[in-house]
């Protein structure tokens, strides 16, 4: 299973490199259900993988001028304390509860992917409001540190709406925040937990290699189409986690809802007038920044 884990880690890295975020959402289930780690080790190892791959991807965005360092470091500094606290707190939460929480986050991250990445109305760049940045930074950092999710689907809109950053800059800058939060959360977990460093290094290296490949493929594949397809896949994977950690019937119900929603979306995409369009717009109309 180690070989399969490495191969799938490359896939995670490719999606991260192509999408600029979001791909790392599959790291925890990959480590838990393919590599066979227990939940807490999977979360801790995921933070290493997410932190390193985000940092590597951020370098590519920085070279393209899509990173606002002041905003990223300000938001990241606010999240570091929350991420460390989340990492420490995560040690005392049952592994099953962590994975269920992660499944919920997967659903929350998938919905913006399916809506499509459309930037909010343009705003003028301005200083980040300190109170809001600290509050949101602590919350996002705590989430990252506790369950091992990067939280880009929360960081990007925060940078766009609070800091006035254009969408490309918000995506690139968010990777700095995710990297800082991930490393801080990792430190929190490591205060009372050890991981398989050899396997963690192998998975991280594979994800980084995939990230570099994904960056080169960005101009050859429609990122919006890929993002939506990946969103449906993330929803399907969340169903698997719910089936494993709660009850098979819960996972089956979630999977059925995913299939119904996907079918409705496909049908409405083929017709100019669709009676189901009003229903699908409830999920697809709002701007997305996963």
Residue frames relative to the residue before (quaternion, step in Angstrom):
aa qw qx qy qz dx dy dz
X 1.0000 0.0000 0.0000 0.0000 0.00 0.00 0.00
X 0.5434 0.6246 -0.4052 0.3877 3.57 1.21 -0.42
X 0.6404 0.5259 -0.3271 0.4543 3.57 0.98 -0.87
X 0.6542 0.5016 -0.3111 0.4729 3.59 0.97 -0.86
X 0.6174 0.5478 -0.3391 0.4513 3.58 1.04 -0.77
X 0.6576 0.5115 -0.3059 0.4609 3.58 0.94 -0.90
X 0.6543 0.5140 -0.3123 0.4585 3.57 0.93 -0.92
X 0.6902 0.4687 -0.2821 0.4737 3.59 0.89 -0.91
X 0.5894 0.5609 -0.3669 0.4510 3.59 1.15 -0.55
X 0.5974 0.5408 -0.3565 0.4729 3.58 1.11 -0.64
X 0.6336 0.5286 -0.3208 0.4650 3.58 1.01 -0.83
X 0.6315 0.5243 -0.3281 0.4677 3.58 0.98 -0.84
X 0.6695 0.5002 -0.2963 0.4624 3.57 0.94 -0.87
X 0.6290 0.5354 -0.3382 0.4509 3.59 1.00 -0.79
X 0.6715 0.4873 -0.3071 0.4662 3.59 0.88 -0.88
X 0.6305 0.5204 -0.3381 0.4663 3.58 1.03 -0.73
X 0.6767 0.4994 -0.2961 0.4528 3.58 0.92 -0.90
X 0.7037 0.4668 -0.2669 0.4644 3.58 1.01 -0.79
X 0.7579 0.3942 -0.2024 0.4788 3.56 0.97 -0.88
X 0.4045 -0.7117 0.4840 0.3092 3.58 1.17 -0.42
X 0.7792 -0.1157 0.0727 0.6116 3.57 1.27 0.23
X 0.6518 0.5325 -0.3719 0.3915 3.54 -1.23 0.35
X 0.6395 0.5552 -0.3374 0.4112 3.57 0.96 -0.80
X 0.6293 0.5705 -0.3315 0.4106 3.55 1.06 -0.72
X 0.5013 0.6689 -0.4270 0.3450 3.61 1.22 -0.27
X 0.6739 0.4939 -0.2939 0.4642 3.61 1.20 -0.42
X 0.4625 0.7178 -0.4395 0.2788 3.60 1.21 -0.18
X 0.6704 0.5067 -0.3112 0.4437 3.60 0.86 -0.90
X 0.6937 0.4354 -0.3145 0.4800 3.67 0.74 -0.83
X 0.5884 0.5633 -0.3733 0.4440 3.61 1.08 -0.59
X 0.7148 0.4497 -0.2545 0.4713 3.57 0.85 -0.97
X 0.6875 0.4953 -0.2862 0.4474 3.58 1.03 -0.77
X 0.8166 0.3038 -0.1325 0.4725 3.58 0.79 -1.01
X 0.7086 0.3906 -0.2649 0.5246 3.61 1.17 -0.37
X 0.7367 0.3880 -0.2287 0.5044 3.58 0.83 -0.96
X 0.4299 -0.7439 0.4272 0.2816 3.59 1.25 -0.31
X 0.3783 0.7187 -0.5004 0.2999 3.61 1.15 0.45
X 0.4865 -0.6018 0.5115 0.3734 3.56 -1.18 0.37
X 0.7317 -0.4821 0.2516 0.4109 3.55 -1.21 0.53
X 0.7053 0.4757 -0.2858 0.4411 3.59 0.82 -0.95
X 0.6385 0.4985 -0.3321 0.4833 3.59 1.03 -0.67
X 0.6270 0.5383 -0.3342 0.4532 3.58 1.06 -0.77
X 0.6545 0.5061 -0.3095 0.4686 3.58 0.95 -0.88
X 0.6745 0.5004 -0.2968 0.4544 3.58 0.88 -0.95
X 0.6758 0.4812 -0.2941 0.4745 3.58 0.89 -0.91
X 0.6060 0.5680 -0.3456 0.4368 3.57 1.07 -0.74
X 0.6299 0.5443 -0.3388 0.4384 3.58 0.99 -0.77
X 0.6293 0.5119 -0.3343 0.4798 3.59 1.06 -0.70
X 0.6724 0.5021 -0.2961 0.4562 3.58 0.86 -0.99
X 0.6832 0.4870 -0.2838 0.4643 3.57 0.86 -1.01
X 0.6560 0.5299 -0.3158 0.4348 3.58 0.94 -0.87
X 0.7002 0.4640 -0.2766 0.4668 3.58 0.83 -0.97
X 0.6886 0.4768 -0.2992 0.4572 3.61 0.82 -0.93
X 0.6307 0.5210 -0.3382 0.4652 3.60 1.04 -0.68
X 0.6435 0.5170 -0.3202 0.4649 3.57 1.00 -0.82
X 0.6532 0.5036 -0.3151 0.4696 3.59 0.95 -0.84
X 0.6666 0.4929 -0.3006 0.4716 3.57 0.93 -0.90
X 0.6177 0.5571 -0.3422 0.4370 3.58 1.07 -0.72
X 0.6016 0.5621 -0.3594 0.4393 3.58 1.08 -0.70
X 0.6510 0.5125 -0.3151 0.4628 3.59 0.96 -0.88
X 0.6638 0.4923 -0.2999 0.4765 3.57 0.97 -0.86
X 0.6379 0.5338 -0.3315 0.4453 3.60 1.02 -0.77
X 0.6389 0.5253 -0.3251 0.4585 3.58 1.00 -0.79
X 0.6944 0.4448 -0.2642 0.5002 3.57 1.16 -0.61
X 0.5263 -0.6688 0.3871 0.3547 3.58 1.30 0.12
X 0.5302 0.6518 -0.3945 0.3720 3.58 1.18 0.48
X 0.6152 0.5104 -0.3693 0.4740 3.61 1.14 0.54
X 0.1842 -0.7485 0.6304 0.0919 3.56 -0.87 1.04
X 0.2961 -0.8245 0.4523 0.1673 3.55 0.03 1.31
X 0.6467 0.5320 -0.3424 0.4259 3.59 0.91 -0.82
X 0.6774 0.4760 -0.2923 0.4786 3.58 0.89 -0.92
X 0.6673 0.5206 -0.3066 0.4356 3.58 0.93 -0.90
X 0.6942 0.4637 -0.2784 0.4749 3.56 0.90 -0.92
X 0.6191 0.5394 -0.3465 0.4536 3.60 1.07 -0.68
X 0.6926 0.4555 -0.2715 0.4889 3.55 0.86 -0.99
X 0.6527 0.5267 -0.3124 0.4460 3.57 1.01 -0.84
X 0.6345 0.5336 -0.3295 0.4517 3.57 1.00 -0.81
X 0.6440 0.5159 -0.3180 0.4669 3.56 1.06 -0.75
X 0.7162 0.4672 -0.2575 0.4500 3.57 1.06 -0.72
X 0.5190 0.6708 -0.4150 0.3293 3.60 1.15 -0.49
X 0.6703 0.4922 -0.3090 0.4615 3.60 0.86 -0.91
X 0.6610 0.5049 -0.3053 0.4636 3.57 0.96 -0.87
X 0.6517 0.5181 -0.3167 0.4545 3.58 0.99 -0.81
X 0.6510 0.5043 -0.3208 0.4680 3.58 0.95 -0.83
X 0.6583 0.4985 -0.3053 0.4744 3.57 0.96 -0.90
X 0.6401 0.5199 -0.3231 0.4643 3.58 1.01 -0.79
X 0.6389 0.5291 -0.3204 0.4573 3.57 1.04 -0.76
X 0.6600 0.4866 -0.3020 0.4864 3.56 0.97 -0.84
X 0.6695 0.5052 -0.3002 0.4544 3.59 0.90 -0.93
X 0.6208 0.5835 -0.3372 0.4006 3.57 1.03 -0.79
X 0.5735 0.6012 -0.3727 0.4133 3.57 1.17 -0.50
X 0.7421 0.4158 -0.2189 0.4780 3.58 1.11 -0.64
X 0.5929 0.5473 -0.3664 0.4632 3.58 1.28 0.08
X 0.5332 -0.6381 0.4363 0.3436 3.63 -0.86 0.88
X 0.5943 -0.6113 0.3971 0.3397 3.54 -1.04 0.82
X 0.6251 0.5440 -0.3418 0.4432 3.57 1.00 -0.77
X 0.6525 0.5107 -0.3146 0.4631 3.59 0.97 -0.85
X 0.6295 0.5334 -0.3360 0.4543 3.59 1.02 -0.75
X 0.6882 0.4777 -0.2896 0.4630 3.59 0.91 -0.88
X 0.6189 0.5190 -0.3489 0.4753 3.60 1.05 -0.67
X 0.6399 0.5090 -0.3201 0.4785 3.58 0.98 -0.84
X 0.6394 0.5234 -0.3287 0.4574 3.57 1.01 -0.78
X 0.6243 0.5361 -0.3393 0.4558 3.60 1.02 -0.75
X 0.6323 0.5237 -0.3231 0.4707 3.58 1.03 -0.78
X 0.6489 0.5057 -0.3086 0.4776 3.57 1.01 -0.84
X 0.6081 0.5536 -0.3515 0.4473 3.59 1.05 -0.71
X 0.6454 0.5037 -0.3187 0.4776 3.58 0.98 -0.83
X 0.6617 0.5105 -0.3027 0.4582 3.58 0.95 -0.90
X 0.6780 0.4777 -0.2903 0.4773 3.59 1.06 -0.70
X 0.6494 0.5465 -0.3201 0.4209 3.59 1.06 -0.74
X 0.6232 0.5797 -0.3521 0.3893 3.58 0.94 -0.83
X 0.6719 0.4615 -0.3229 0.4810 3.67 0.85 -0.76
X 0.5969 0.5556 -0.3720 0.4434 3.61 1.06 -0.63
X 0.6893 0.4853 -0.2784 0.4602 3.57 0.95 -0.88
X 0.6325 0.5350 -0.3426 0.4431 3.58 1.08 -0.56
X 0.4702 -0.6695 0.4520 0.3554 3.57 1.16 -0.50
X 0.4488 -0.7008 0.4921 0.2556 3.53 -1.07 0.78
X 0.1826 0.7516 -0.6099 0.1725 3.54 -0.24 1.31
X 0.4244 -0.7400 0.4672 0.2326 3.52 -0.66 1.11
X 0.5341 -0.5917 0.4876 0.3560 3.58 -1.17 0.56
X 0.7066 -0.4191 0.3284 0.4661 3.56 -1.27 0.12
X 0.5772 -0.6254 0.4036 0.3360 3.51 -0.98 0.90
X 0.0742 -0.7784 0.6227 0.0292 3.51 -1.06 0.82
X 0.5160 -0.6250 0.4824 0.3324 3.52 -1.23 0.33
X 0.5092 -0.6557 0.4607 0.3137 3.55 -0.87 0.96
X 0.0711 0.7926 -0.5993 0.0872 3.54 -0.94 0.87
X 0.6793 -0.4862 0.3504 0.4236 3.53 -1.29 0.19
X 0.5029 -0.6529 0.4746 0.3092 3.53 -1.09 0.73
X 0.4434 -0.6794 0.5092 0.2874 3.61 -0.88 0.90
X 0.4755 -0.7374 0.3998 0.2651 3.56 -0.47 1.26
X 0.6882 0.4962 -0.3052 0.4324 3.60 0.75 -1.01
X 0.6809 0.4824 -0.2922 0.4673 3.58 0.89 -0.91
X 0.6464 0.5248 -0.3223 0.4504 3.56 0.97 -0.85
X 0.6658 0.4954 -0.3056 0.4668 3.59 0.89 -0.90
X 0.6698 0.5070 -0.3046 0.4490 3.59 0.89 -0.93
X 0.7134 0.4382 -0.2571 0.4826 3.56 0.80 -1.02
X 0.6218 0.5473 -0.3407 0.4447 3.57 1.05 -0.74
X 0.6499 0.5066 -0.3120 0.4730 3.58 0.96 -0.82
X 0.6668 0.5105 -0.3041 0.4498 3.57 0.95 -0.89
X 0.6840 0.4691 -0.2836 0.4814 3.58 0.87 -0.98
X 0.6434 0.5216 -0.3208 0.4595 3.57 0.98 -0.82
X 0.6418 0.5243 -0.3204 0.4588 3.57 0.98 -0.82
X 0.6416 0.5212 -0.3125 0.4681 3.56 1.02 -0.84
X 0.6612 0.5089 -0.3026 0.4607 3.56 0.92 -0.94
X 0.7036 0.4830 -0.2728 0.4441 3.55 0.80 -1.00
X 0.6889 0.5095 -0.2879 0.4277 3.57 0.99 -0.79
X 0.8455 0.1797 -0.0616 0.4990 3.59 0.74 -1.02
X 0.5505 -0.6746 0.3734 0.3199 3.60 1.23 0.09
X 0.5166 0.6139 -0.4371 0.4065 3.61 1.20 0.34
X 0.5491 -0.6584 0.4079 0.3143 3.56 -0.96 0.86
X 0.3096 -0.7879 0.4831 0.2235 3.59 1.04 -0.73
X 0.3010 0.7890 -0.4939 0.2075 3.57 1.19 0.37
X 0.6210 0.5573 -0.3468 0.4283 3.57 1.10 -0.63
X 0.6733 0.4241 -0.2934 0.5298 3.58 1.30 -0.16
X 0.6583 0.5348 -0.3121 0.4281 3.58 1.00 -0.82
X 0.6548 0.5422 -0.3282 0.4116 3.60 0.87 -0.93
X 0.7007 0.4370 -0.3086 0.4720 3.65 0.74 -0.87
X 0.6015 0.5578 -0.3645 0.4407 3.59 1.09 -0.62
X 0.6778 0.4781 -0.2905 0.4770 3.58 0.92 -0.87
X 0.6558 0.5140 -0.3096 0.4581 3.57 1.07 -0.71
X 0.7647 0.3959 -0.2020 0.4666 3.56 0.79 -1.04
X 0.7342 0.4074 -0.2400 0.4872 3.59 0.96 -0.82
X 0.7825 0.3384 -0.1755 0.4924 3.58 0.97 -0.82
X 0.4271 -0.7270 0.4483 0.2968 3.57 1.26 -0.19
X 0.3673 0.7369 -0.4948 0.2779 3.59 1.17 0.44
X 0.4795 -0.6265 0.5160 0.3338 3.60 -1.07 0.67
X 0.6943 -0.5215 0.2973 0.3971 3.57 -1.15 0.61
X 0.6693 0.4894 -0.3429 0.4414 3.69 0.72 -0.85
X 0.6712 0.4870 -0.2984 0.4725 3.58 0.97 -0.83
X 0.6306 0.5367 -0.3345 0.4500 3.58 1.04 -0.74
X 0.6422 0.5179 -0.3187 0.4667 3.58 1.02 -0.81
X 0.6889 0.4772 -0.2828 0.4666 3.58 0.84 -0.96
X 0.6737 0.5019 -0.2900 0.4584 3.56 0.95 -0.89
X 0.6037 0.5812 -0.3554 0.4140 3.58 1.06 -0.72
X 0.6071 0.5730 -0.3556 0.4203 3.58 1.09 -0.64
X 0.5955 0.5412 -0.3582 0.4735 3.58 1.15 -0.60
X 0.6588 0.5107 -0.2996 0.4640 3.56 0.94 -0.94
X 0.6612 0.5145 -0.3040 0.4535 3.57 0.92 -0.94
X 0.6495 0.5180 -0.3191 0.4561 3.59 0.95 -0.84
X 0.6654 0.5011 -0.3038 0.4624 3.59 0.89 -0.93
X 0.6734 0.4948 -0.2951 0.4633 3.57 0.90 -0.93
X 0.6552 0.5281 -0.3162 0.4380 3.57 0.96 -0.87
X 0.6827 0.4774 -0.2962 0.4672 3.60 0.87 -0.90
X 0.6436 0.5098 -0.3249 0.4693 3.58 1.05 -0.73
X 0.6522 0.5018 -0.3107 0.4757 3.58 0.98 -0.83
X 0.6084 0.5501 -0.3433 0.4575 3.58 1.07 -0.75
X 0.6444 0.5191 -0.3186 0.4623 3.58 0.94 -0.87
X 0.6419 0.5309 -0.3212 0.4505 3.58 1.02 -0.80
X 0.6760 0.4865 -0.2933 0.4694 3.58 0.93 -0.87
X 0.6860 0.5153 -0.2910 0.4233 3.57 0.96 -0.86
X 0.4938 0.6481 -0.4423 0.3748 3.60 1.23 -0.07
X 0.8223 0.1192 -0.0677 0.5522 3.60 1.17 -0.40
X 0.7266 0.3707 -0.2246 0.5331 3.59 1.22 0.31
X 0.2170 -0.7625 0.5968 0.1234 3.55 -1.05 0.80
X 0.1969 -0.7795 0.5846 0.1087 3.57 -1.11 0.65
X 0.5535 -0.5637 0.4807 0.3804 3.56 -1.30 0.21
X 0.2525 -0.8267 0.4843 0.1349 3.55 -0.01 1.31
X 0.6103 0.5533 -0.3610 0.4372 3.60 1.06 -0.65
X 0.6855 0.4567 -0.2776 0.4944 3.57 0.89 -0.94
X 0.6289 0.5398 -0.3350 0.4482 3.59 1.00 -0.82
X 0.6584 0.5020 -0.3072 0.4692 3.59 0.98 -0.85
X 0.6512 0.5187 -0.3183 0.4533 3.59 0.99 -0.83
X 0.6659 0.4886 -0.2989 0.4780 3.58 0.93 -0.89
X 0.6468 0.5198 -0.3168 0.4595 3.57 0.97 -0.85
X 0.6584 0.5111 -0.3073 0.4591 3.57 0.93 -0.90
X 0.6483 0.5092 -0.3140 0.4711 3.58 1.01 -0.83
X 0.6614 0.5056 -0.3087 0.4600 3.58 0.96 -0.86
X 0.6360 0.5199 -0.3274 0.4669 3.59 1.03 -0.78
X 0.6355 0.5198 -0.3256 0.4690 3.58 0.97 -0.86
X 0.6608 0.5015 -0.3004 0.4708 3.57 0.97 -0.86
X 0.6177 0.5555 -0.3350 0.4445 3.55 1.06 -0.78
X 0.6615 0.4976 -0.3012 0.4734 3.58 0.97 -0.86
X 0.6304 0.5160 -0.3261 0.4797 3.57 1.07 -0.74
X 0.6657 0.5237 -0.3000 0.4388 3.55 0.91 -0.96
X 0.6155 0.5521 -0.3430 0.4458 3.56 1.06 -0.74
X 0.6805 0.4822 -0.2838 0.4732 3.59 1.02 -0.79
X 0.6843 0.4903 -0.2832 0.4594 3.59 1.13 -0.60
X 0.4151 0.7541 -0.4418 0.2526 3.58 1.27 -0.24
X 0.7322 0.4367 -0.2396 0.4645 3.58 0.92 -0.90
X 0.6818 0.5096 -0.2799 0.4439 3.61 1.25 -0.26
X 0.7539 0.2819 -0.1658 0.5698 3.60 1.22 -0.37
X 0.5187 -0.6424 0.4702 0.3117 3.55 -0.99 0.87
X 0.3317 -0.7842 0.4824 0.2057 3.63 -0.33 1.16
X 0.6223 0.5464 -0.3550 0.4337 3.61 1.04 -0.64
X 0.6544 0.4963 -0.3085 0.4799 3.58 0.98 -0.86
X 0.6486 0.5134 -0.3145 0.4657 3.56 1.00 -0.84
X 0.6458 0.5365 -0.3228 0.4368 3.56 0.96 -0.87
X 0.6743 0.4866 -0.3038 0.4650 3.58 0.93 -0.84
X 0.6407 0.5093 -0.3281 0.4716 3.57 0.97 -0.82
X 0.6537 0.5079 -0.3069 0.4696 3.56 1.01 -0.83
X 0.6067 0.5657 -0.3465 0.4378 3.59 1.08 -0.72
X 0.6558 0.4909 -0.3084 0.4835 3.58 0.97 -0.85
X 0.6402 0.5250 -0.3250 0.4570 3.58 1.02 -0.77
X 0.6358 0.5231 -0.3274 0.4637 3.58 1.00 -0.79
X 0.6311 0.5195 -0.3308 0.4716 3.59 1.00 -0.78
X 0.6449 0.5175 -0.3218 0.4613 3.58 0.97 -0.83
X 0.6665 0.5017 -0.2999 0.4627 3.58 0.97 -0.85
X 0.6104 0.5373 -0.3554 0.4609 3.59 1.08 -0.65
X 0.6095 0.5478 -0.3423 0.4596 3.59 1.12 -0.65
X 0.6296 0.5345 -0.3256 0.4604 3.56 1.05 -0.80
X 0.6556 0.5084 -0.3138 0.4618 3.58 0.93 -0.88
X 0.6572 0.5082 -0.3120 0.4609 3.58 0.92 -0.89
X 0.6397 0.5207 -0.3231 0.4640 3.58 1.05 -0.75
X 0.6869 0.4909 -0.2770 0.4588 3.56 1.00 -0.86
X 0.7928 0.3750 -0.1644 0.4516 3.56 0.87 -0.98
X 0.7468 0.3262 -0.2168 0.5375 3.64 1.12 -0.45
X 0.6859 -0.3729 0.3119 0.5415 3.58 0.41 -1.26
X 0.6007 -0.5897 0.3934 0.3696 3.60 -1.02 0.70
X 0.6353 0.5401 -0.3373 0.4370 3.58 1.03 -0.72
X 0.6128 0.5350 -0.3458 0.4676 3.59 1.10 -0.67
X 0.6645 0.4932 -0.2976 0.4760 3.56 0.94 -0.87
X 0.6393 0.5262 -0.3215 0.4594 3.58 1.04 -0.81
X 0.6427 0.5175 -0.3200 0.4656 3.57 1.00 -0.82
X 0.6628 0.4962 -0.3049 0.4708 3.59 0.94 -0.88
X 0.6527 0.5070 -0.3149 0.4666 3.58 0.98 -0.82
X 0.6349 0.5341 -0.3279 0.4519 3.58 1.02 -0.79
X 0.6478 0.5078 -0.3127 0.4741 3.57 0.99 -0.82
X 0.6296 0.5300 -0.3311 0.4617 3.57 1.05 -0.75
X 0.6596 0.5039 -0.3054 0.4667 3.59 0.93 -0.91
X 0.6457 0.5175 -0.3183 0.4625 3.59 0.95 -0.87
X 0.6738 0.4941 -0.2962 0.4628 3.58 0.88 -0.96
X 0.6518 0.5095 -0.3146 0.4654 3.59 0.98 -0.83
X 0.6517 0.5166 -0.3110 0.4600 3.57 0.98 -0.84
X 0.6394 0.5233 -0.3203 0.4633 3.57 0.98 -0.85
X 0.6621 0.5114 -0.3038 0.4559 3.56 0.96 -0.89
X 0.6689 0.5036 -0.3014 0.4561 3.59 0.93 -0.88
X 0.6501 0.5184 -0.3159 0.4570 3.57 0.99 -0.85
X 0.6956 0.4786 -0.2792 0.4573 3.56 0.85 -0.97
X 0.6135 0.5597 -0.3551 0.4293 3.59 1.14 -0.55
X 0.6813 0.5042 -0.2797 0.4510 3.61 1.19 -0.48
X 0.7607 0.3182 -0.1799 0.5364 3.59 1.19 -0.34
X 0.5043 -0.6595 0.4699 0.2999 3.54 -1.05 0.82
X 0.7624 0.1998 -0.1258 0.6025 3.54 1.16 -0.67
X 0.0690 0.8046 -0.5802 0.1060 3.53 -0.58 1.14
X 0.4198 -0.7272 0.4800 0.2540 3.62 -0.67 1.02
X 0.6642 0.5011 -0.3038 0.4643 3.56 1.23 -0.39
X 0.4473 0.7318 -0.4392 0.2674 3.58 1.27 -0.22
X 0.6297 0.5423 -0.3492 0.4329 3.60 0.99 -0.76
X 0.6463 0.5106 -0.3221 0.4667 3.56 1.08 -0.73
X 0.6836 0.4859 -0.2972 0.4564 3.58 0.86 -0.93
X 0.6051 0.5745 -0.3624 0.4153 3.60 1.09 -0.61
X 0.5377 0.6135 -0.4092 0.4086 3.57 1.16 -0.42
X 0.7412 0.3711 -0.2045 0.5207 3.57 1.17 -0.66
X 0.7743 0.4182 -0.1814 0.4389 3.55 1.03 -0.78
X 0.6008 0.6404 -0.3554 0.3203 3.61 1.13 -0.47
X 0.6806 0.5052 -0.3104 0.4303 3.58 0.94 -0.79
X 0.5733 -0.6071 0.4136 0.3628 3.60 -1.08 0.67
X 0.2319 -0.7920 0.5554 0.1023 3.54 -1.07 0.72
X 0.0473 -0.7954 0.6042 -0.0115 3.51 -1.19 0.67
X 0.0974 0.8548 -0.5080 0.0406 3.56 1.01 0.60
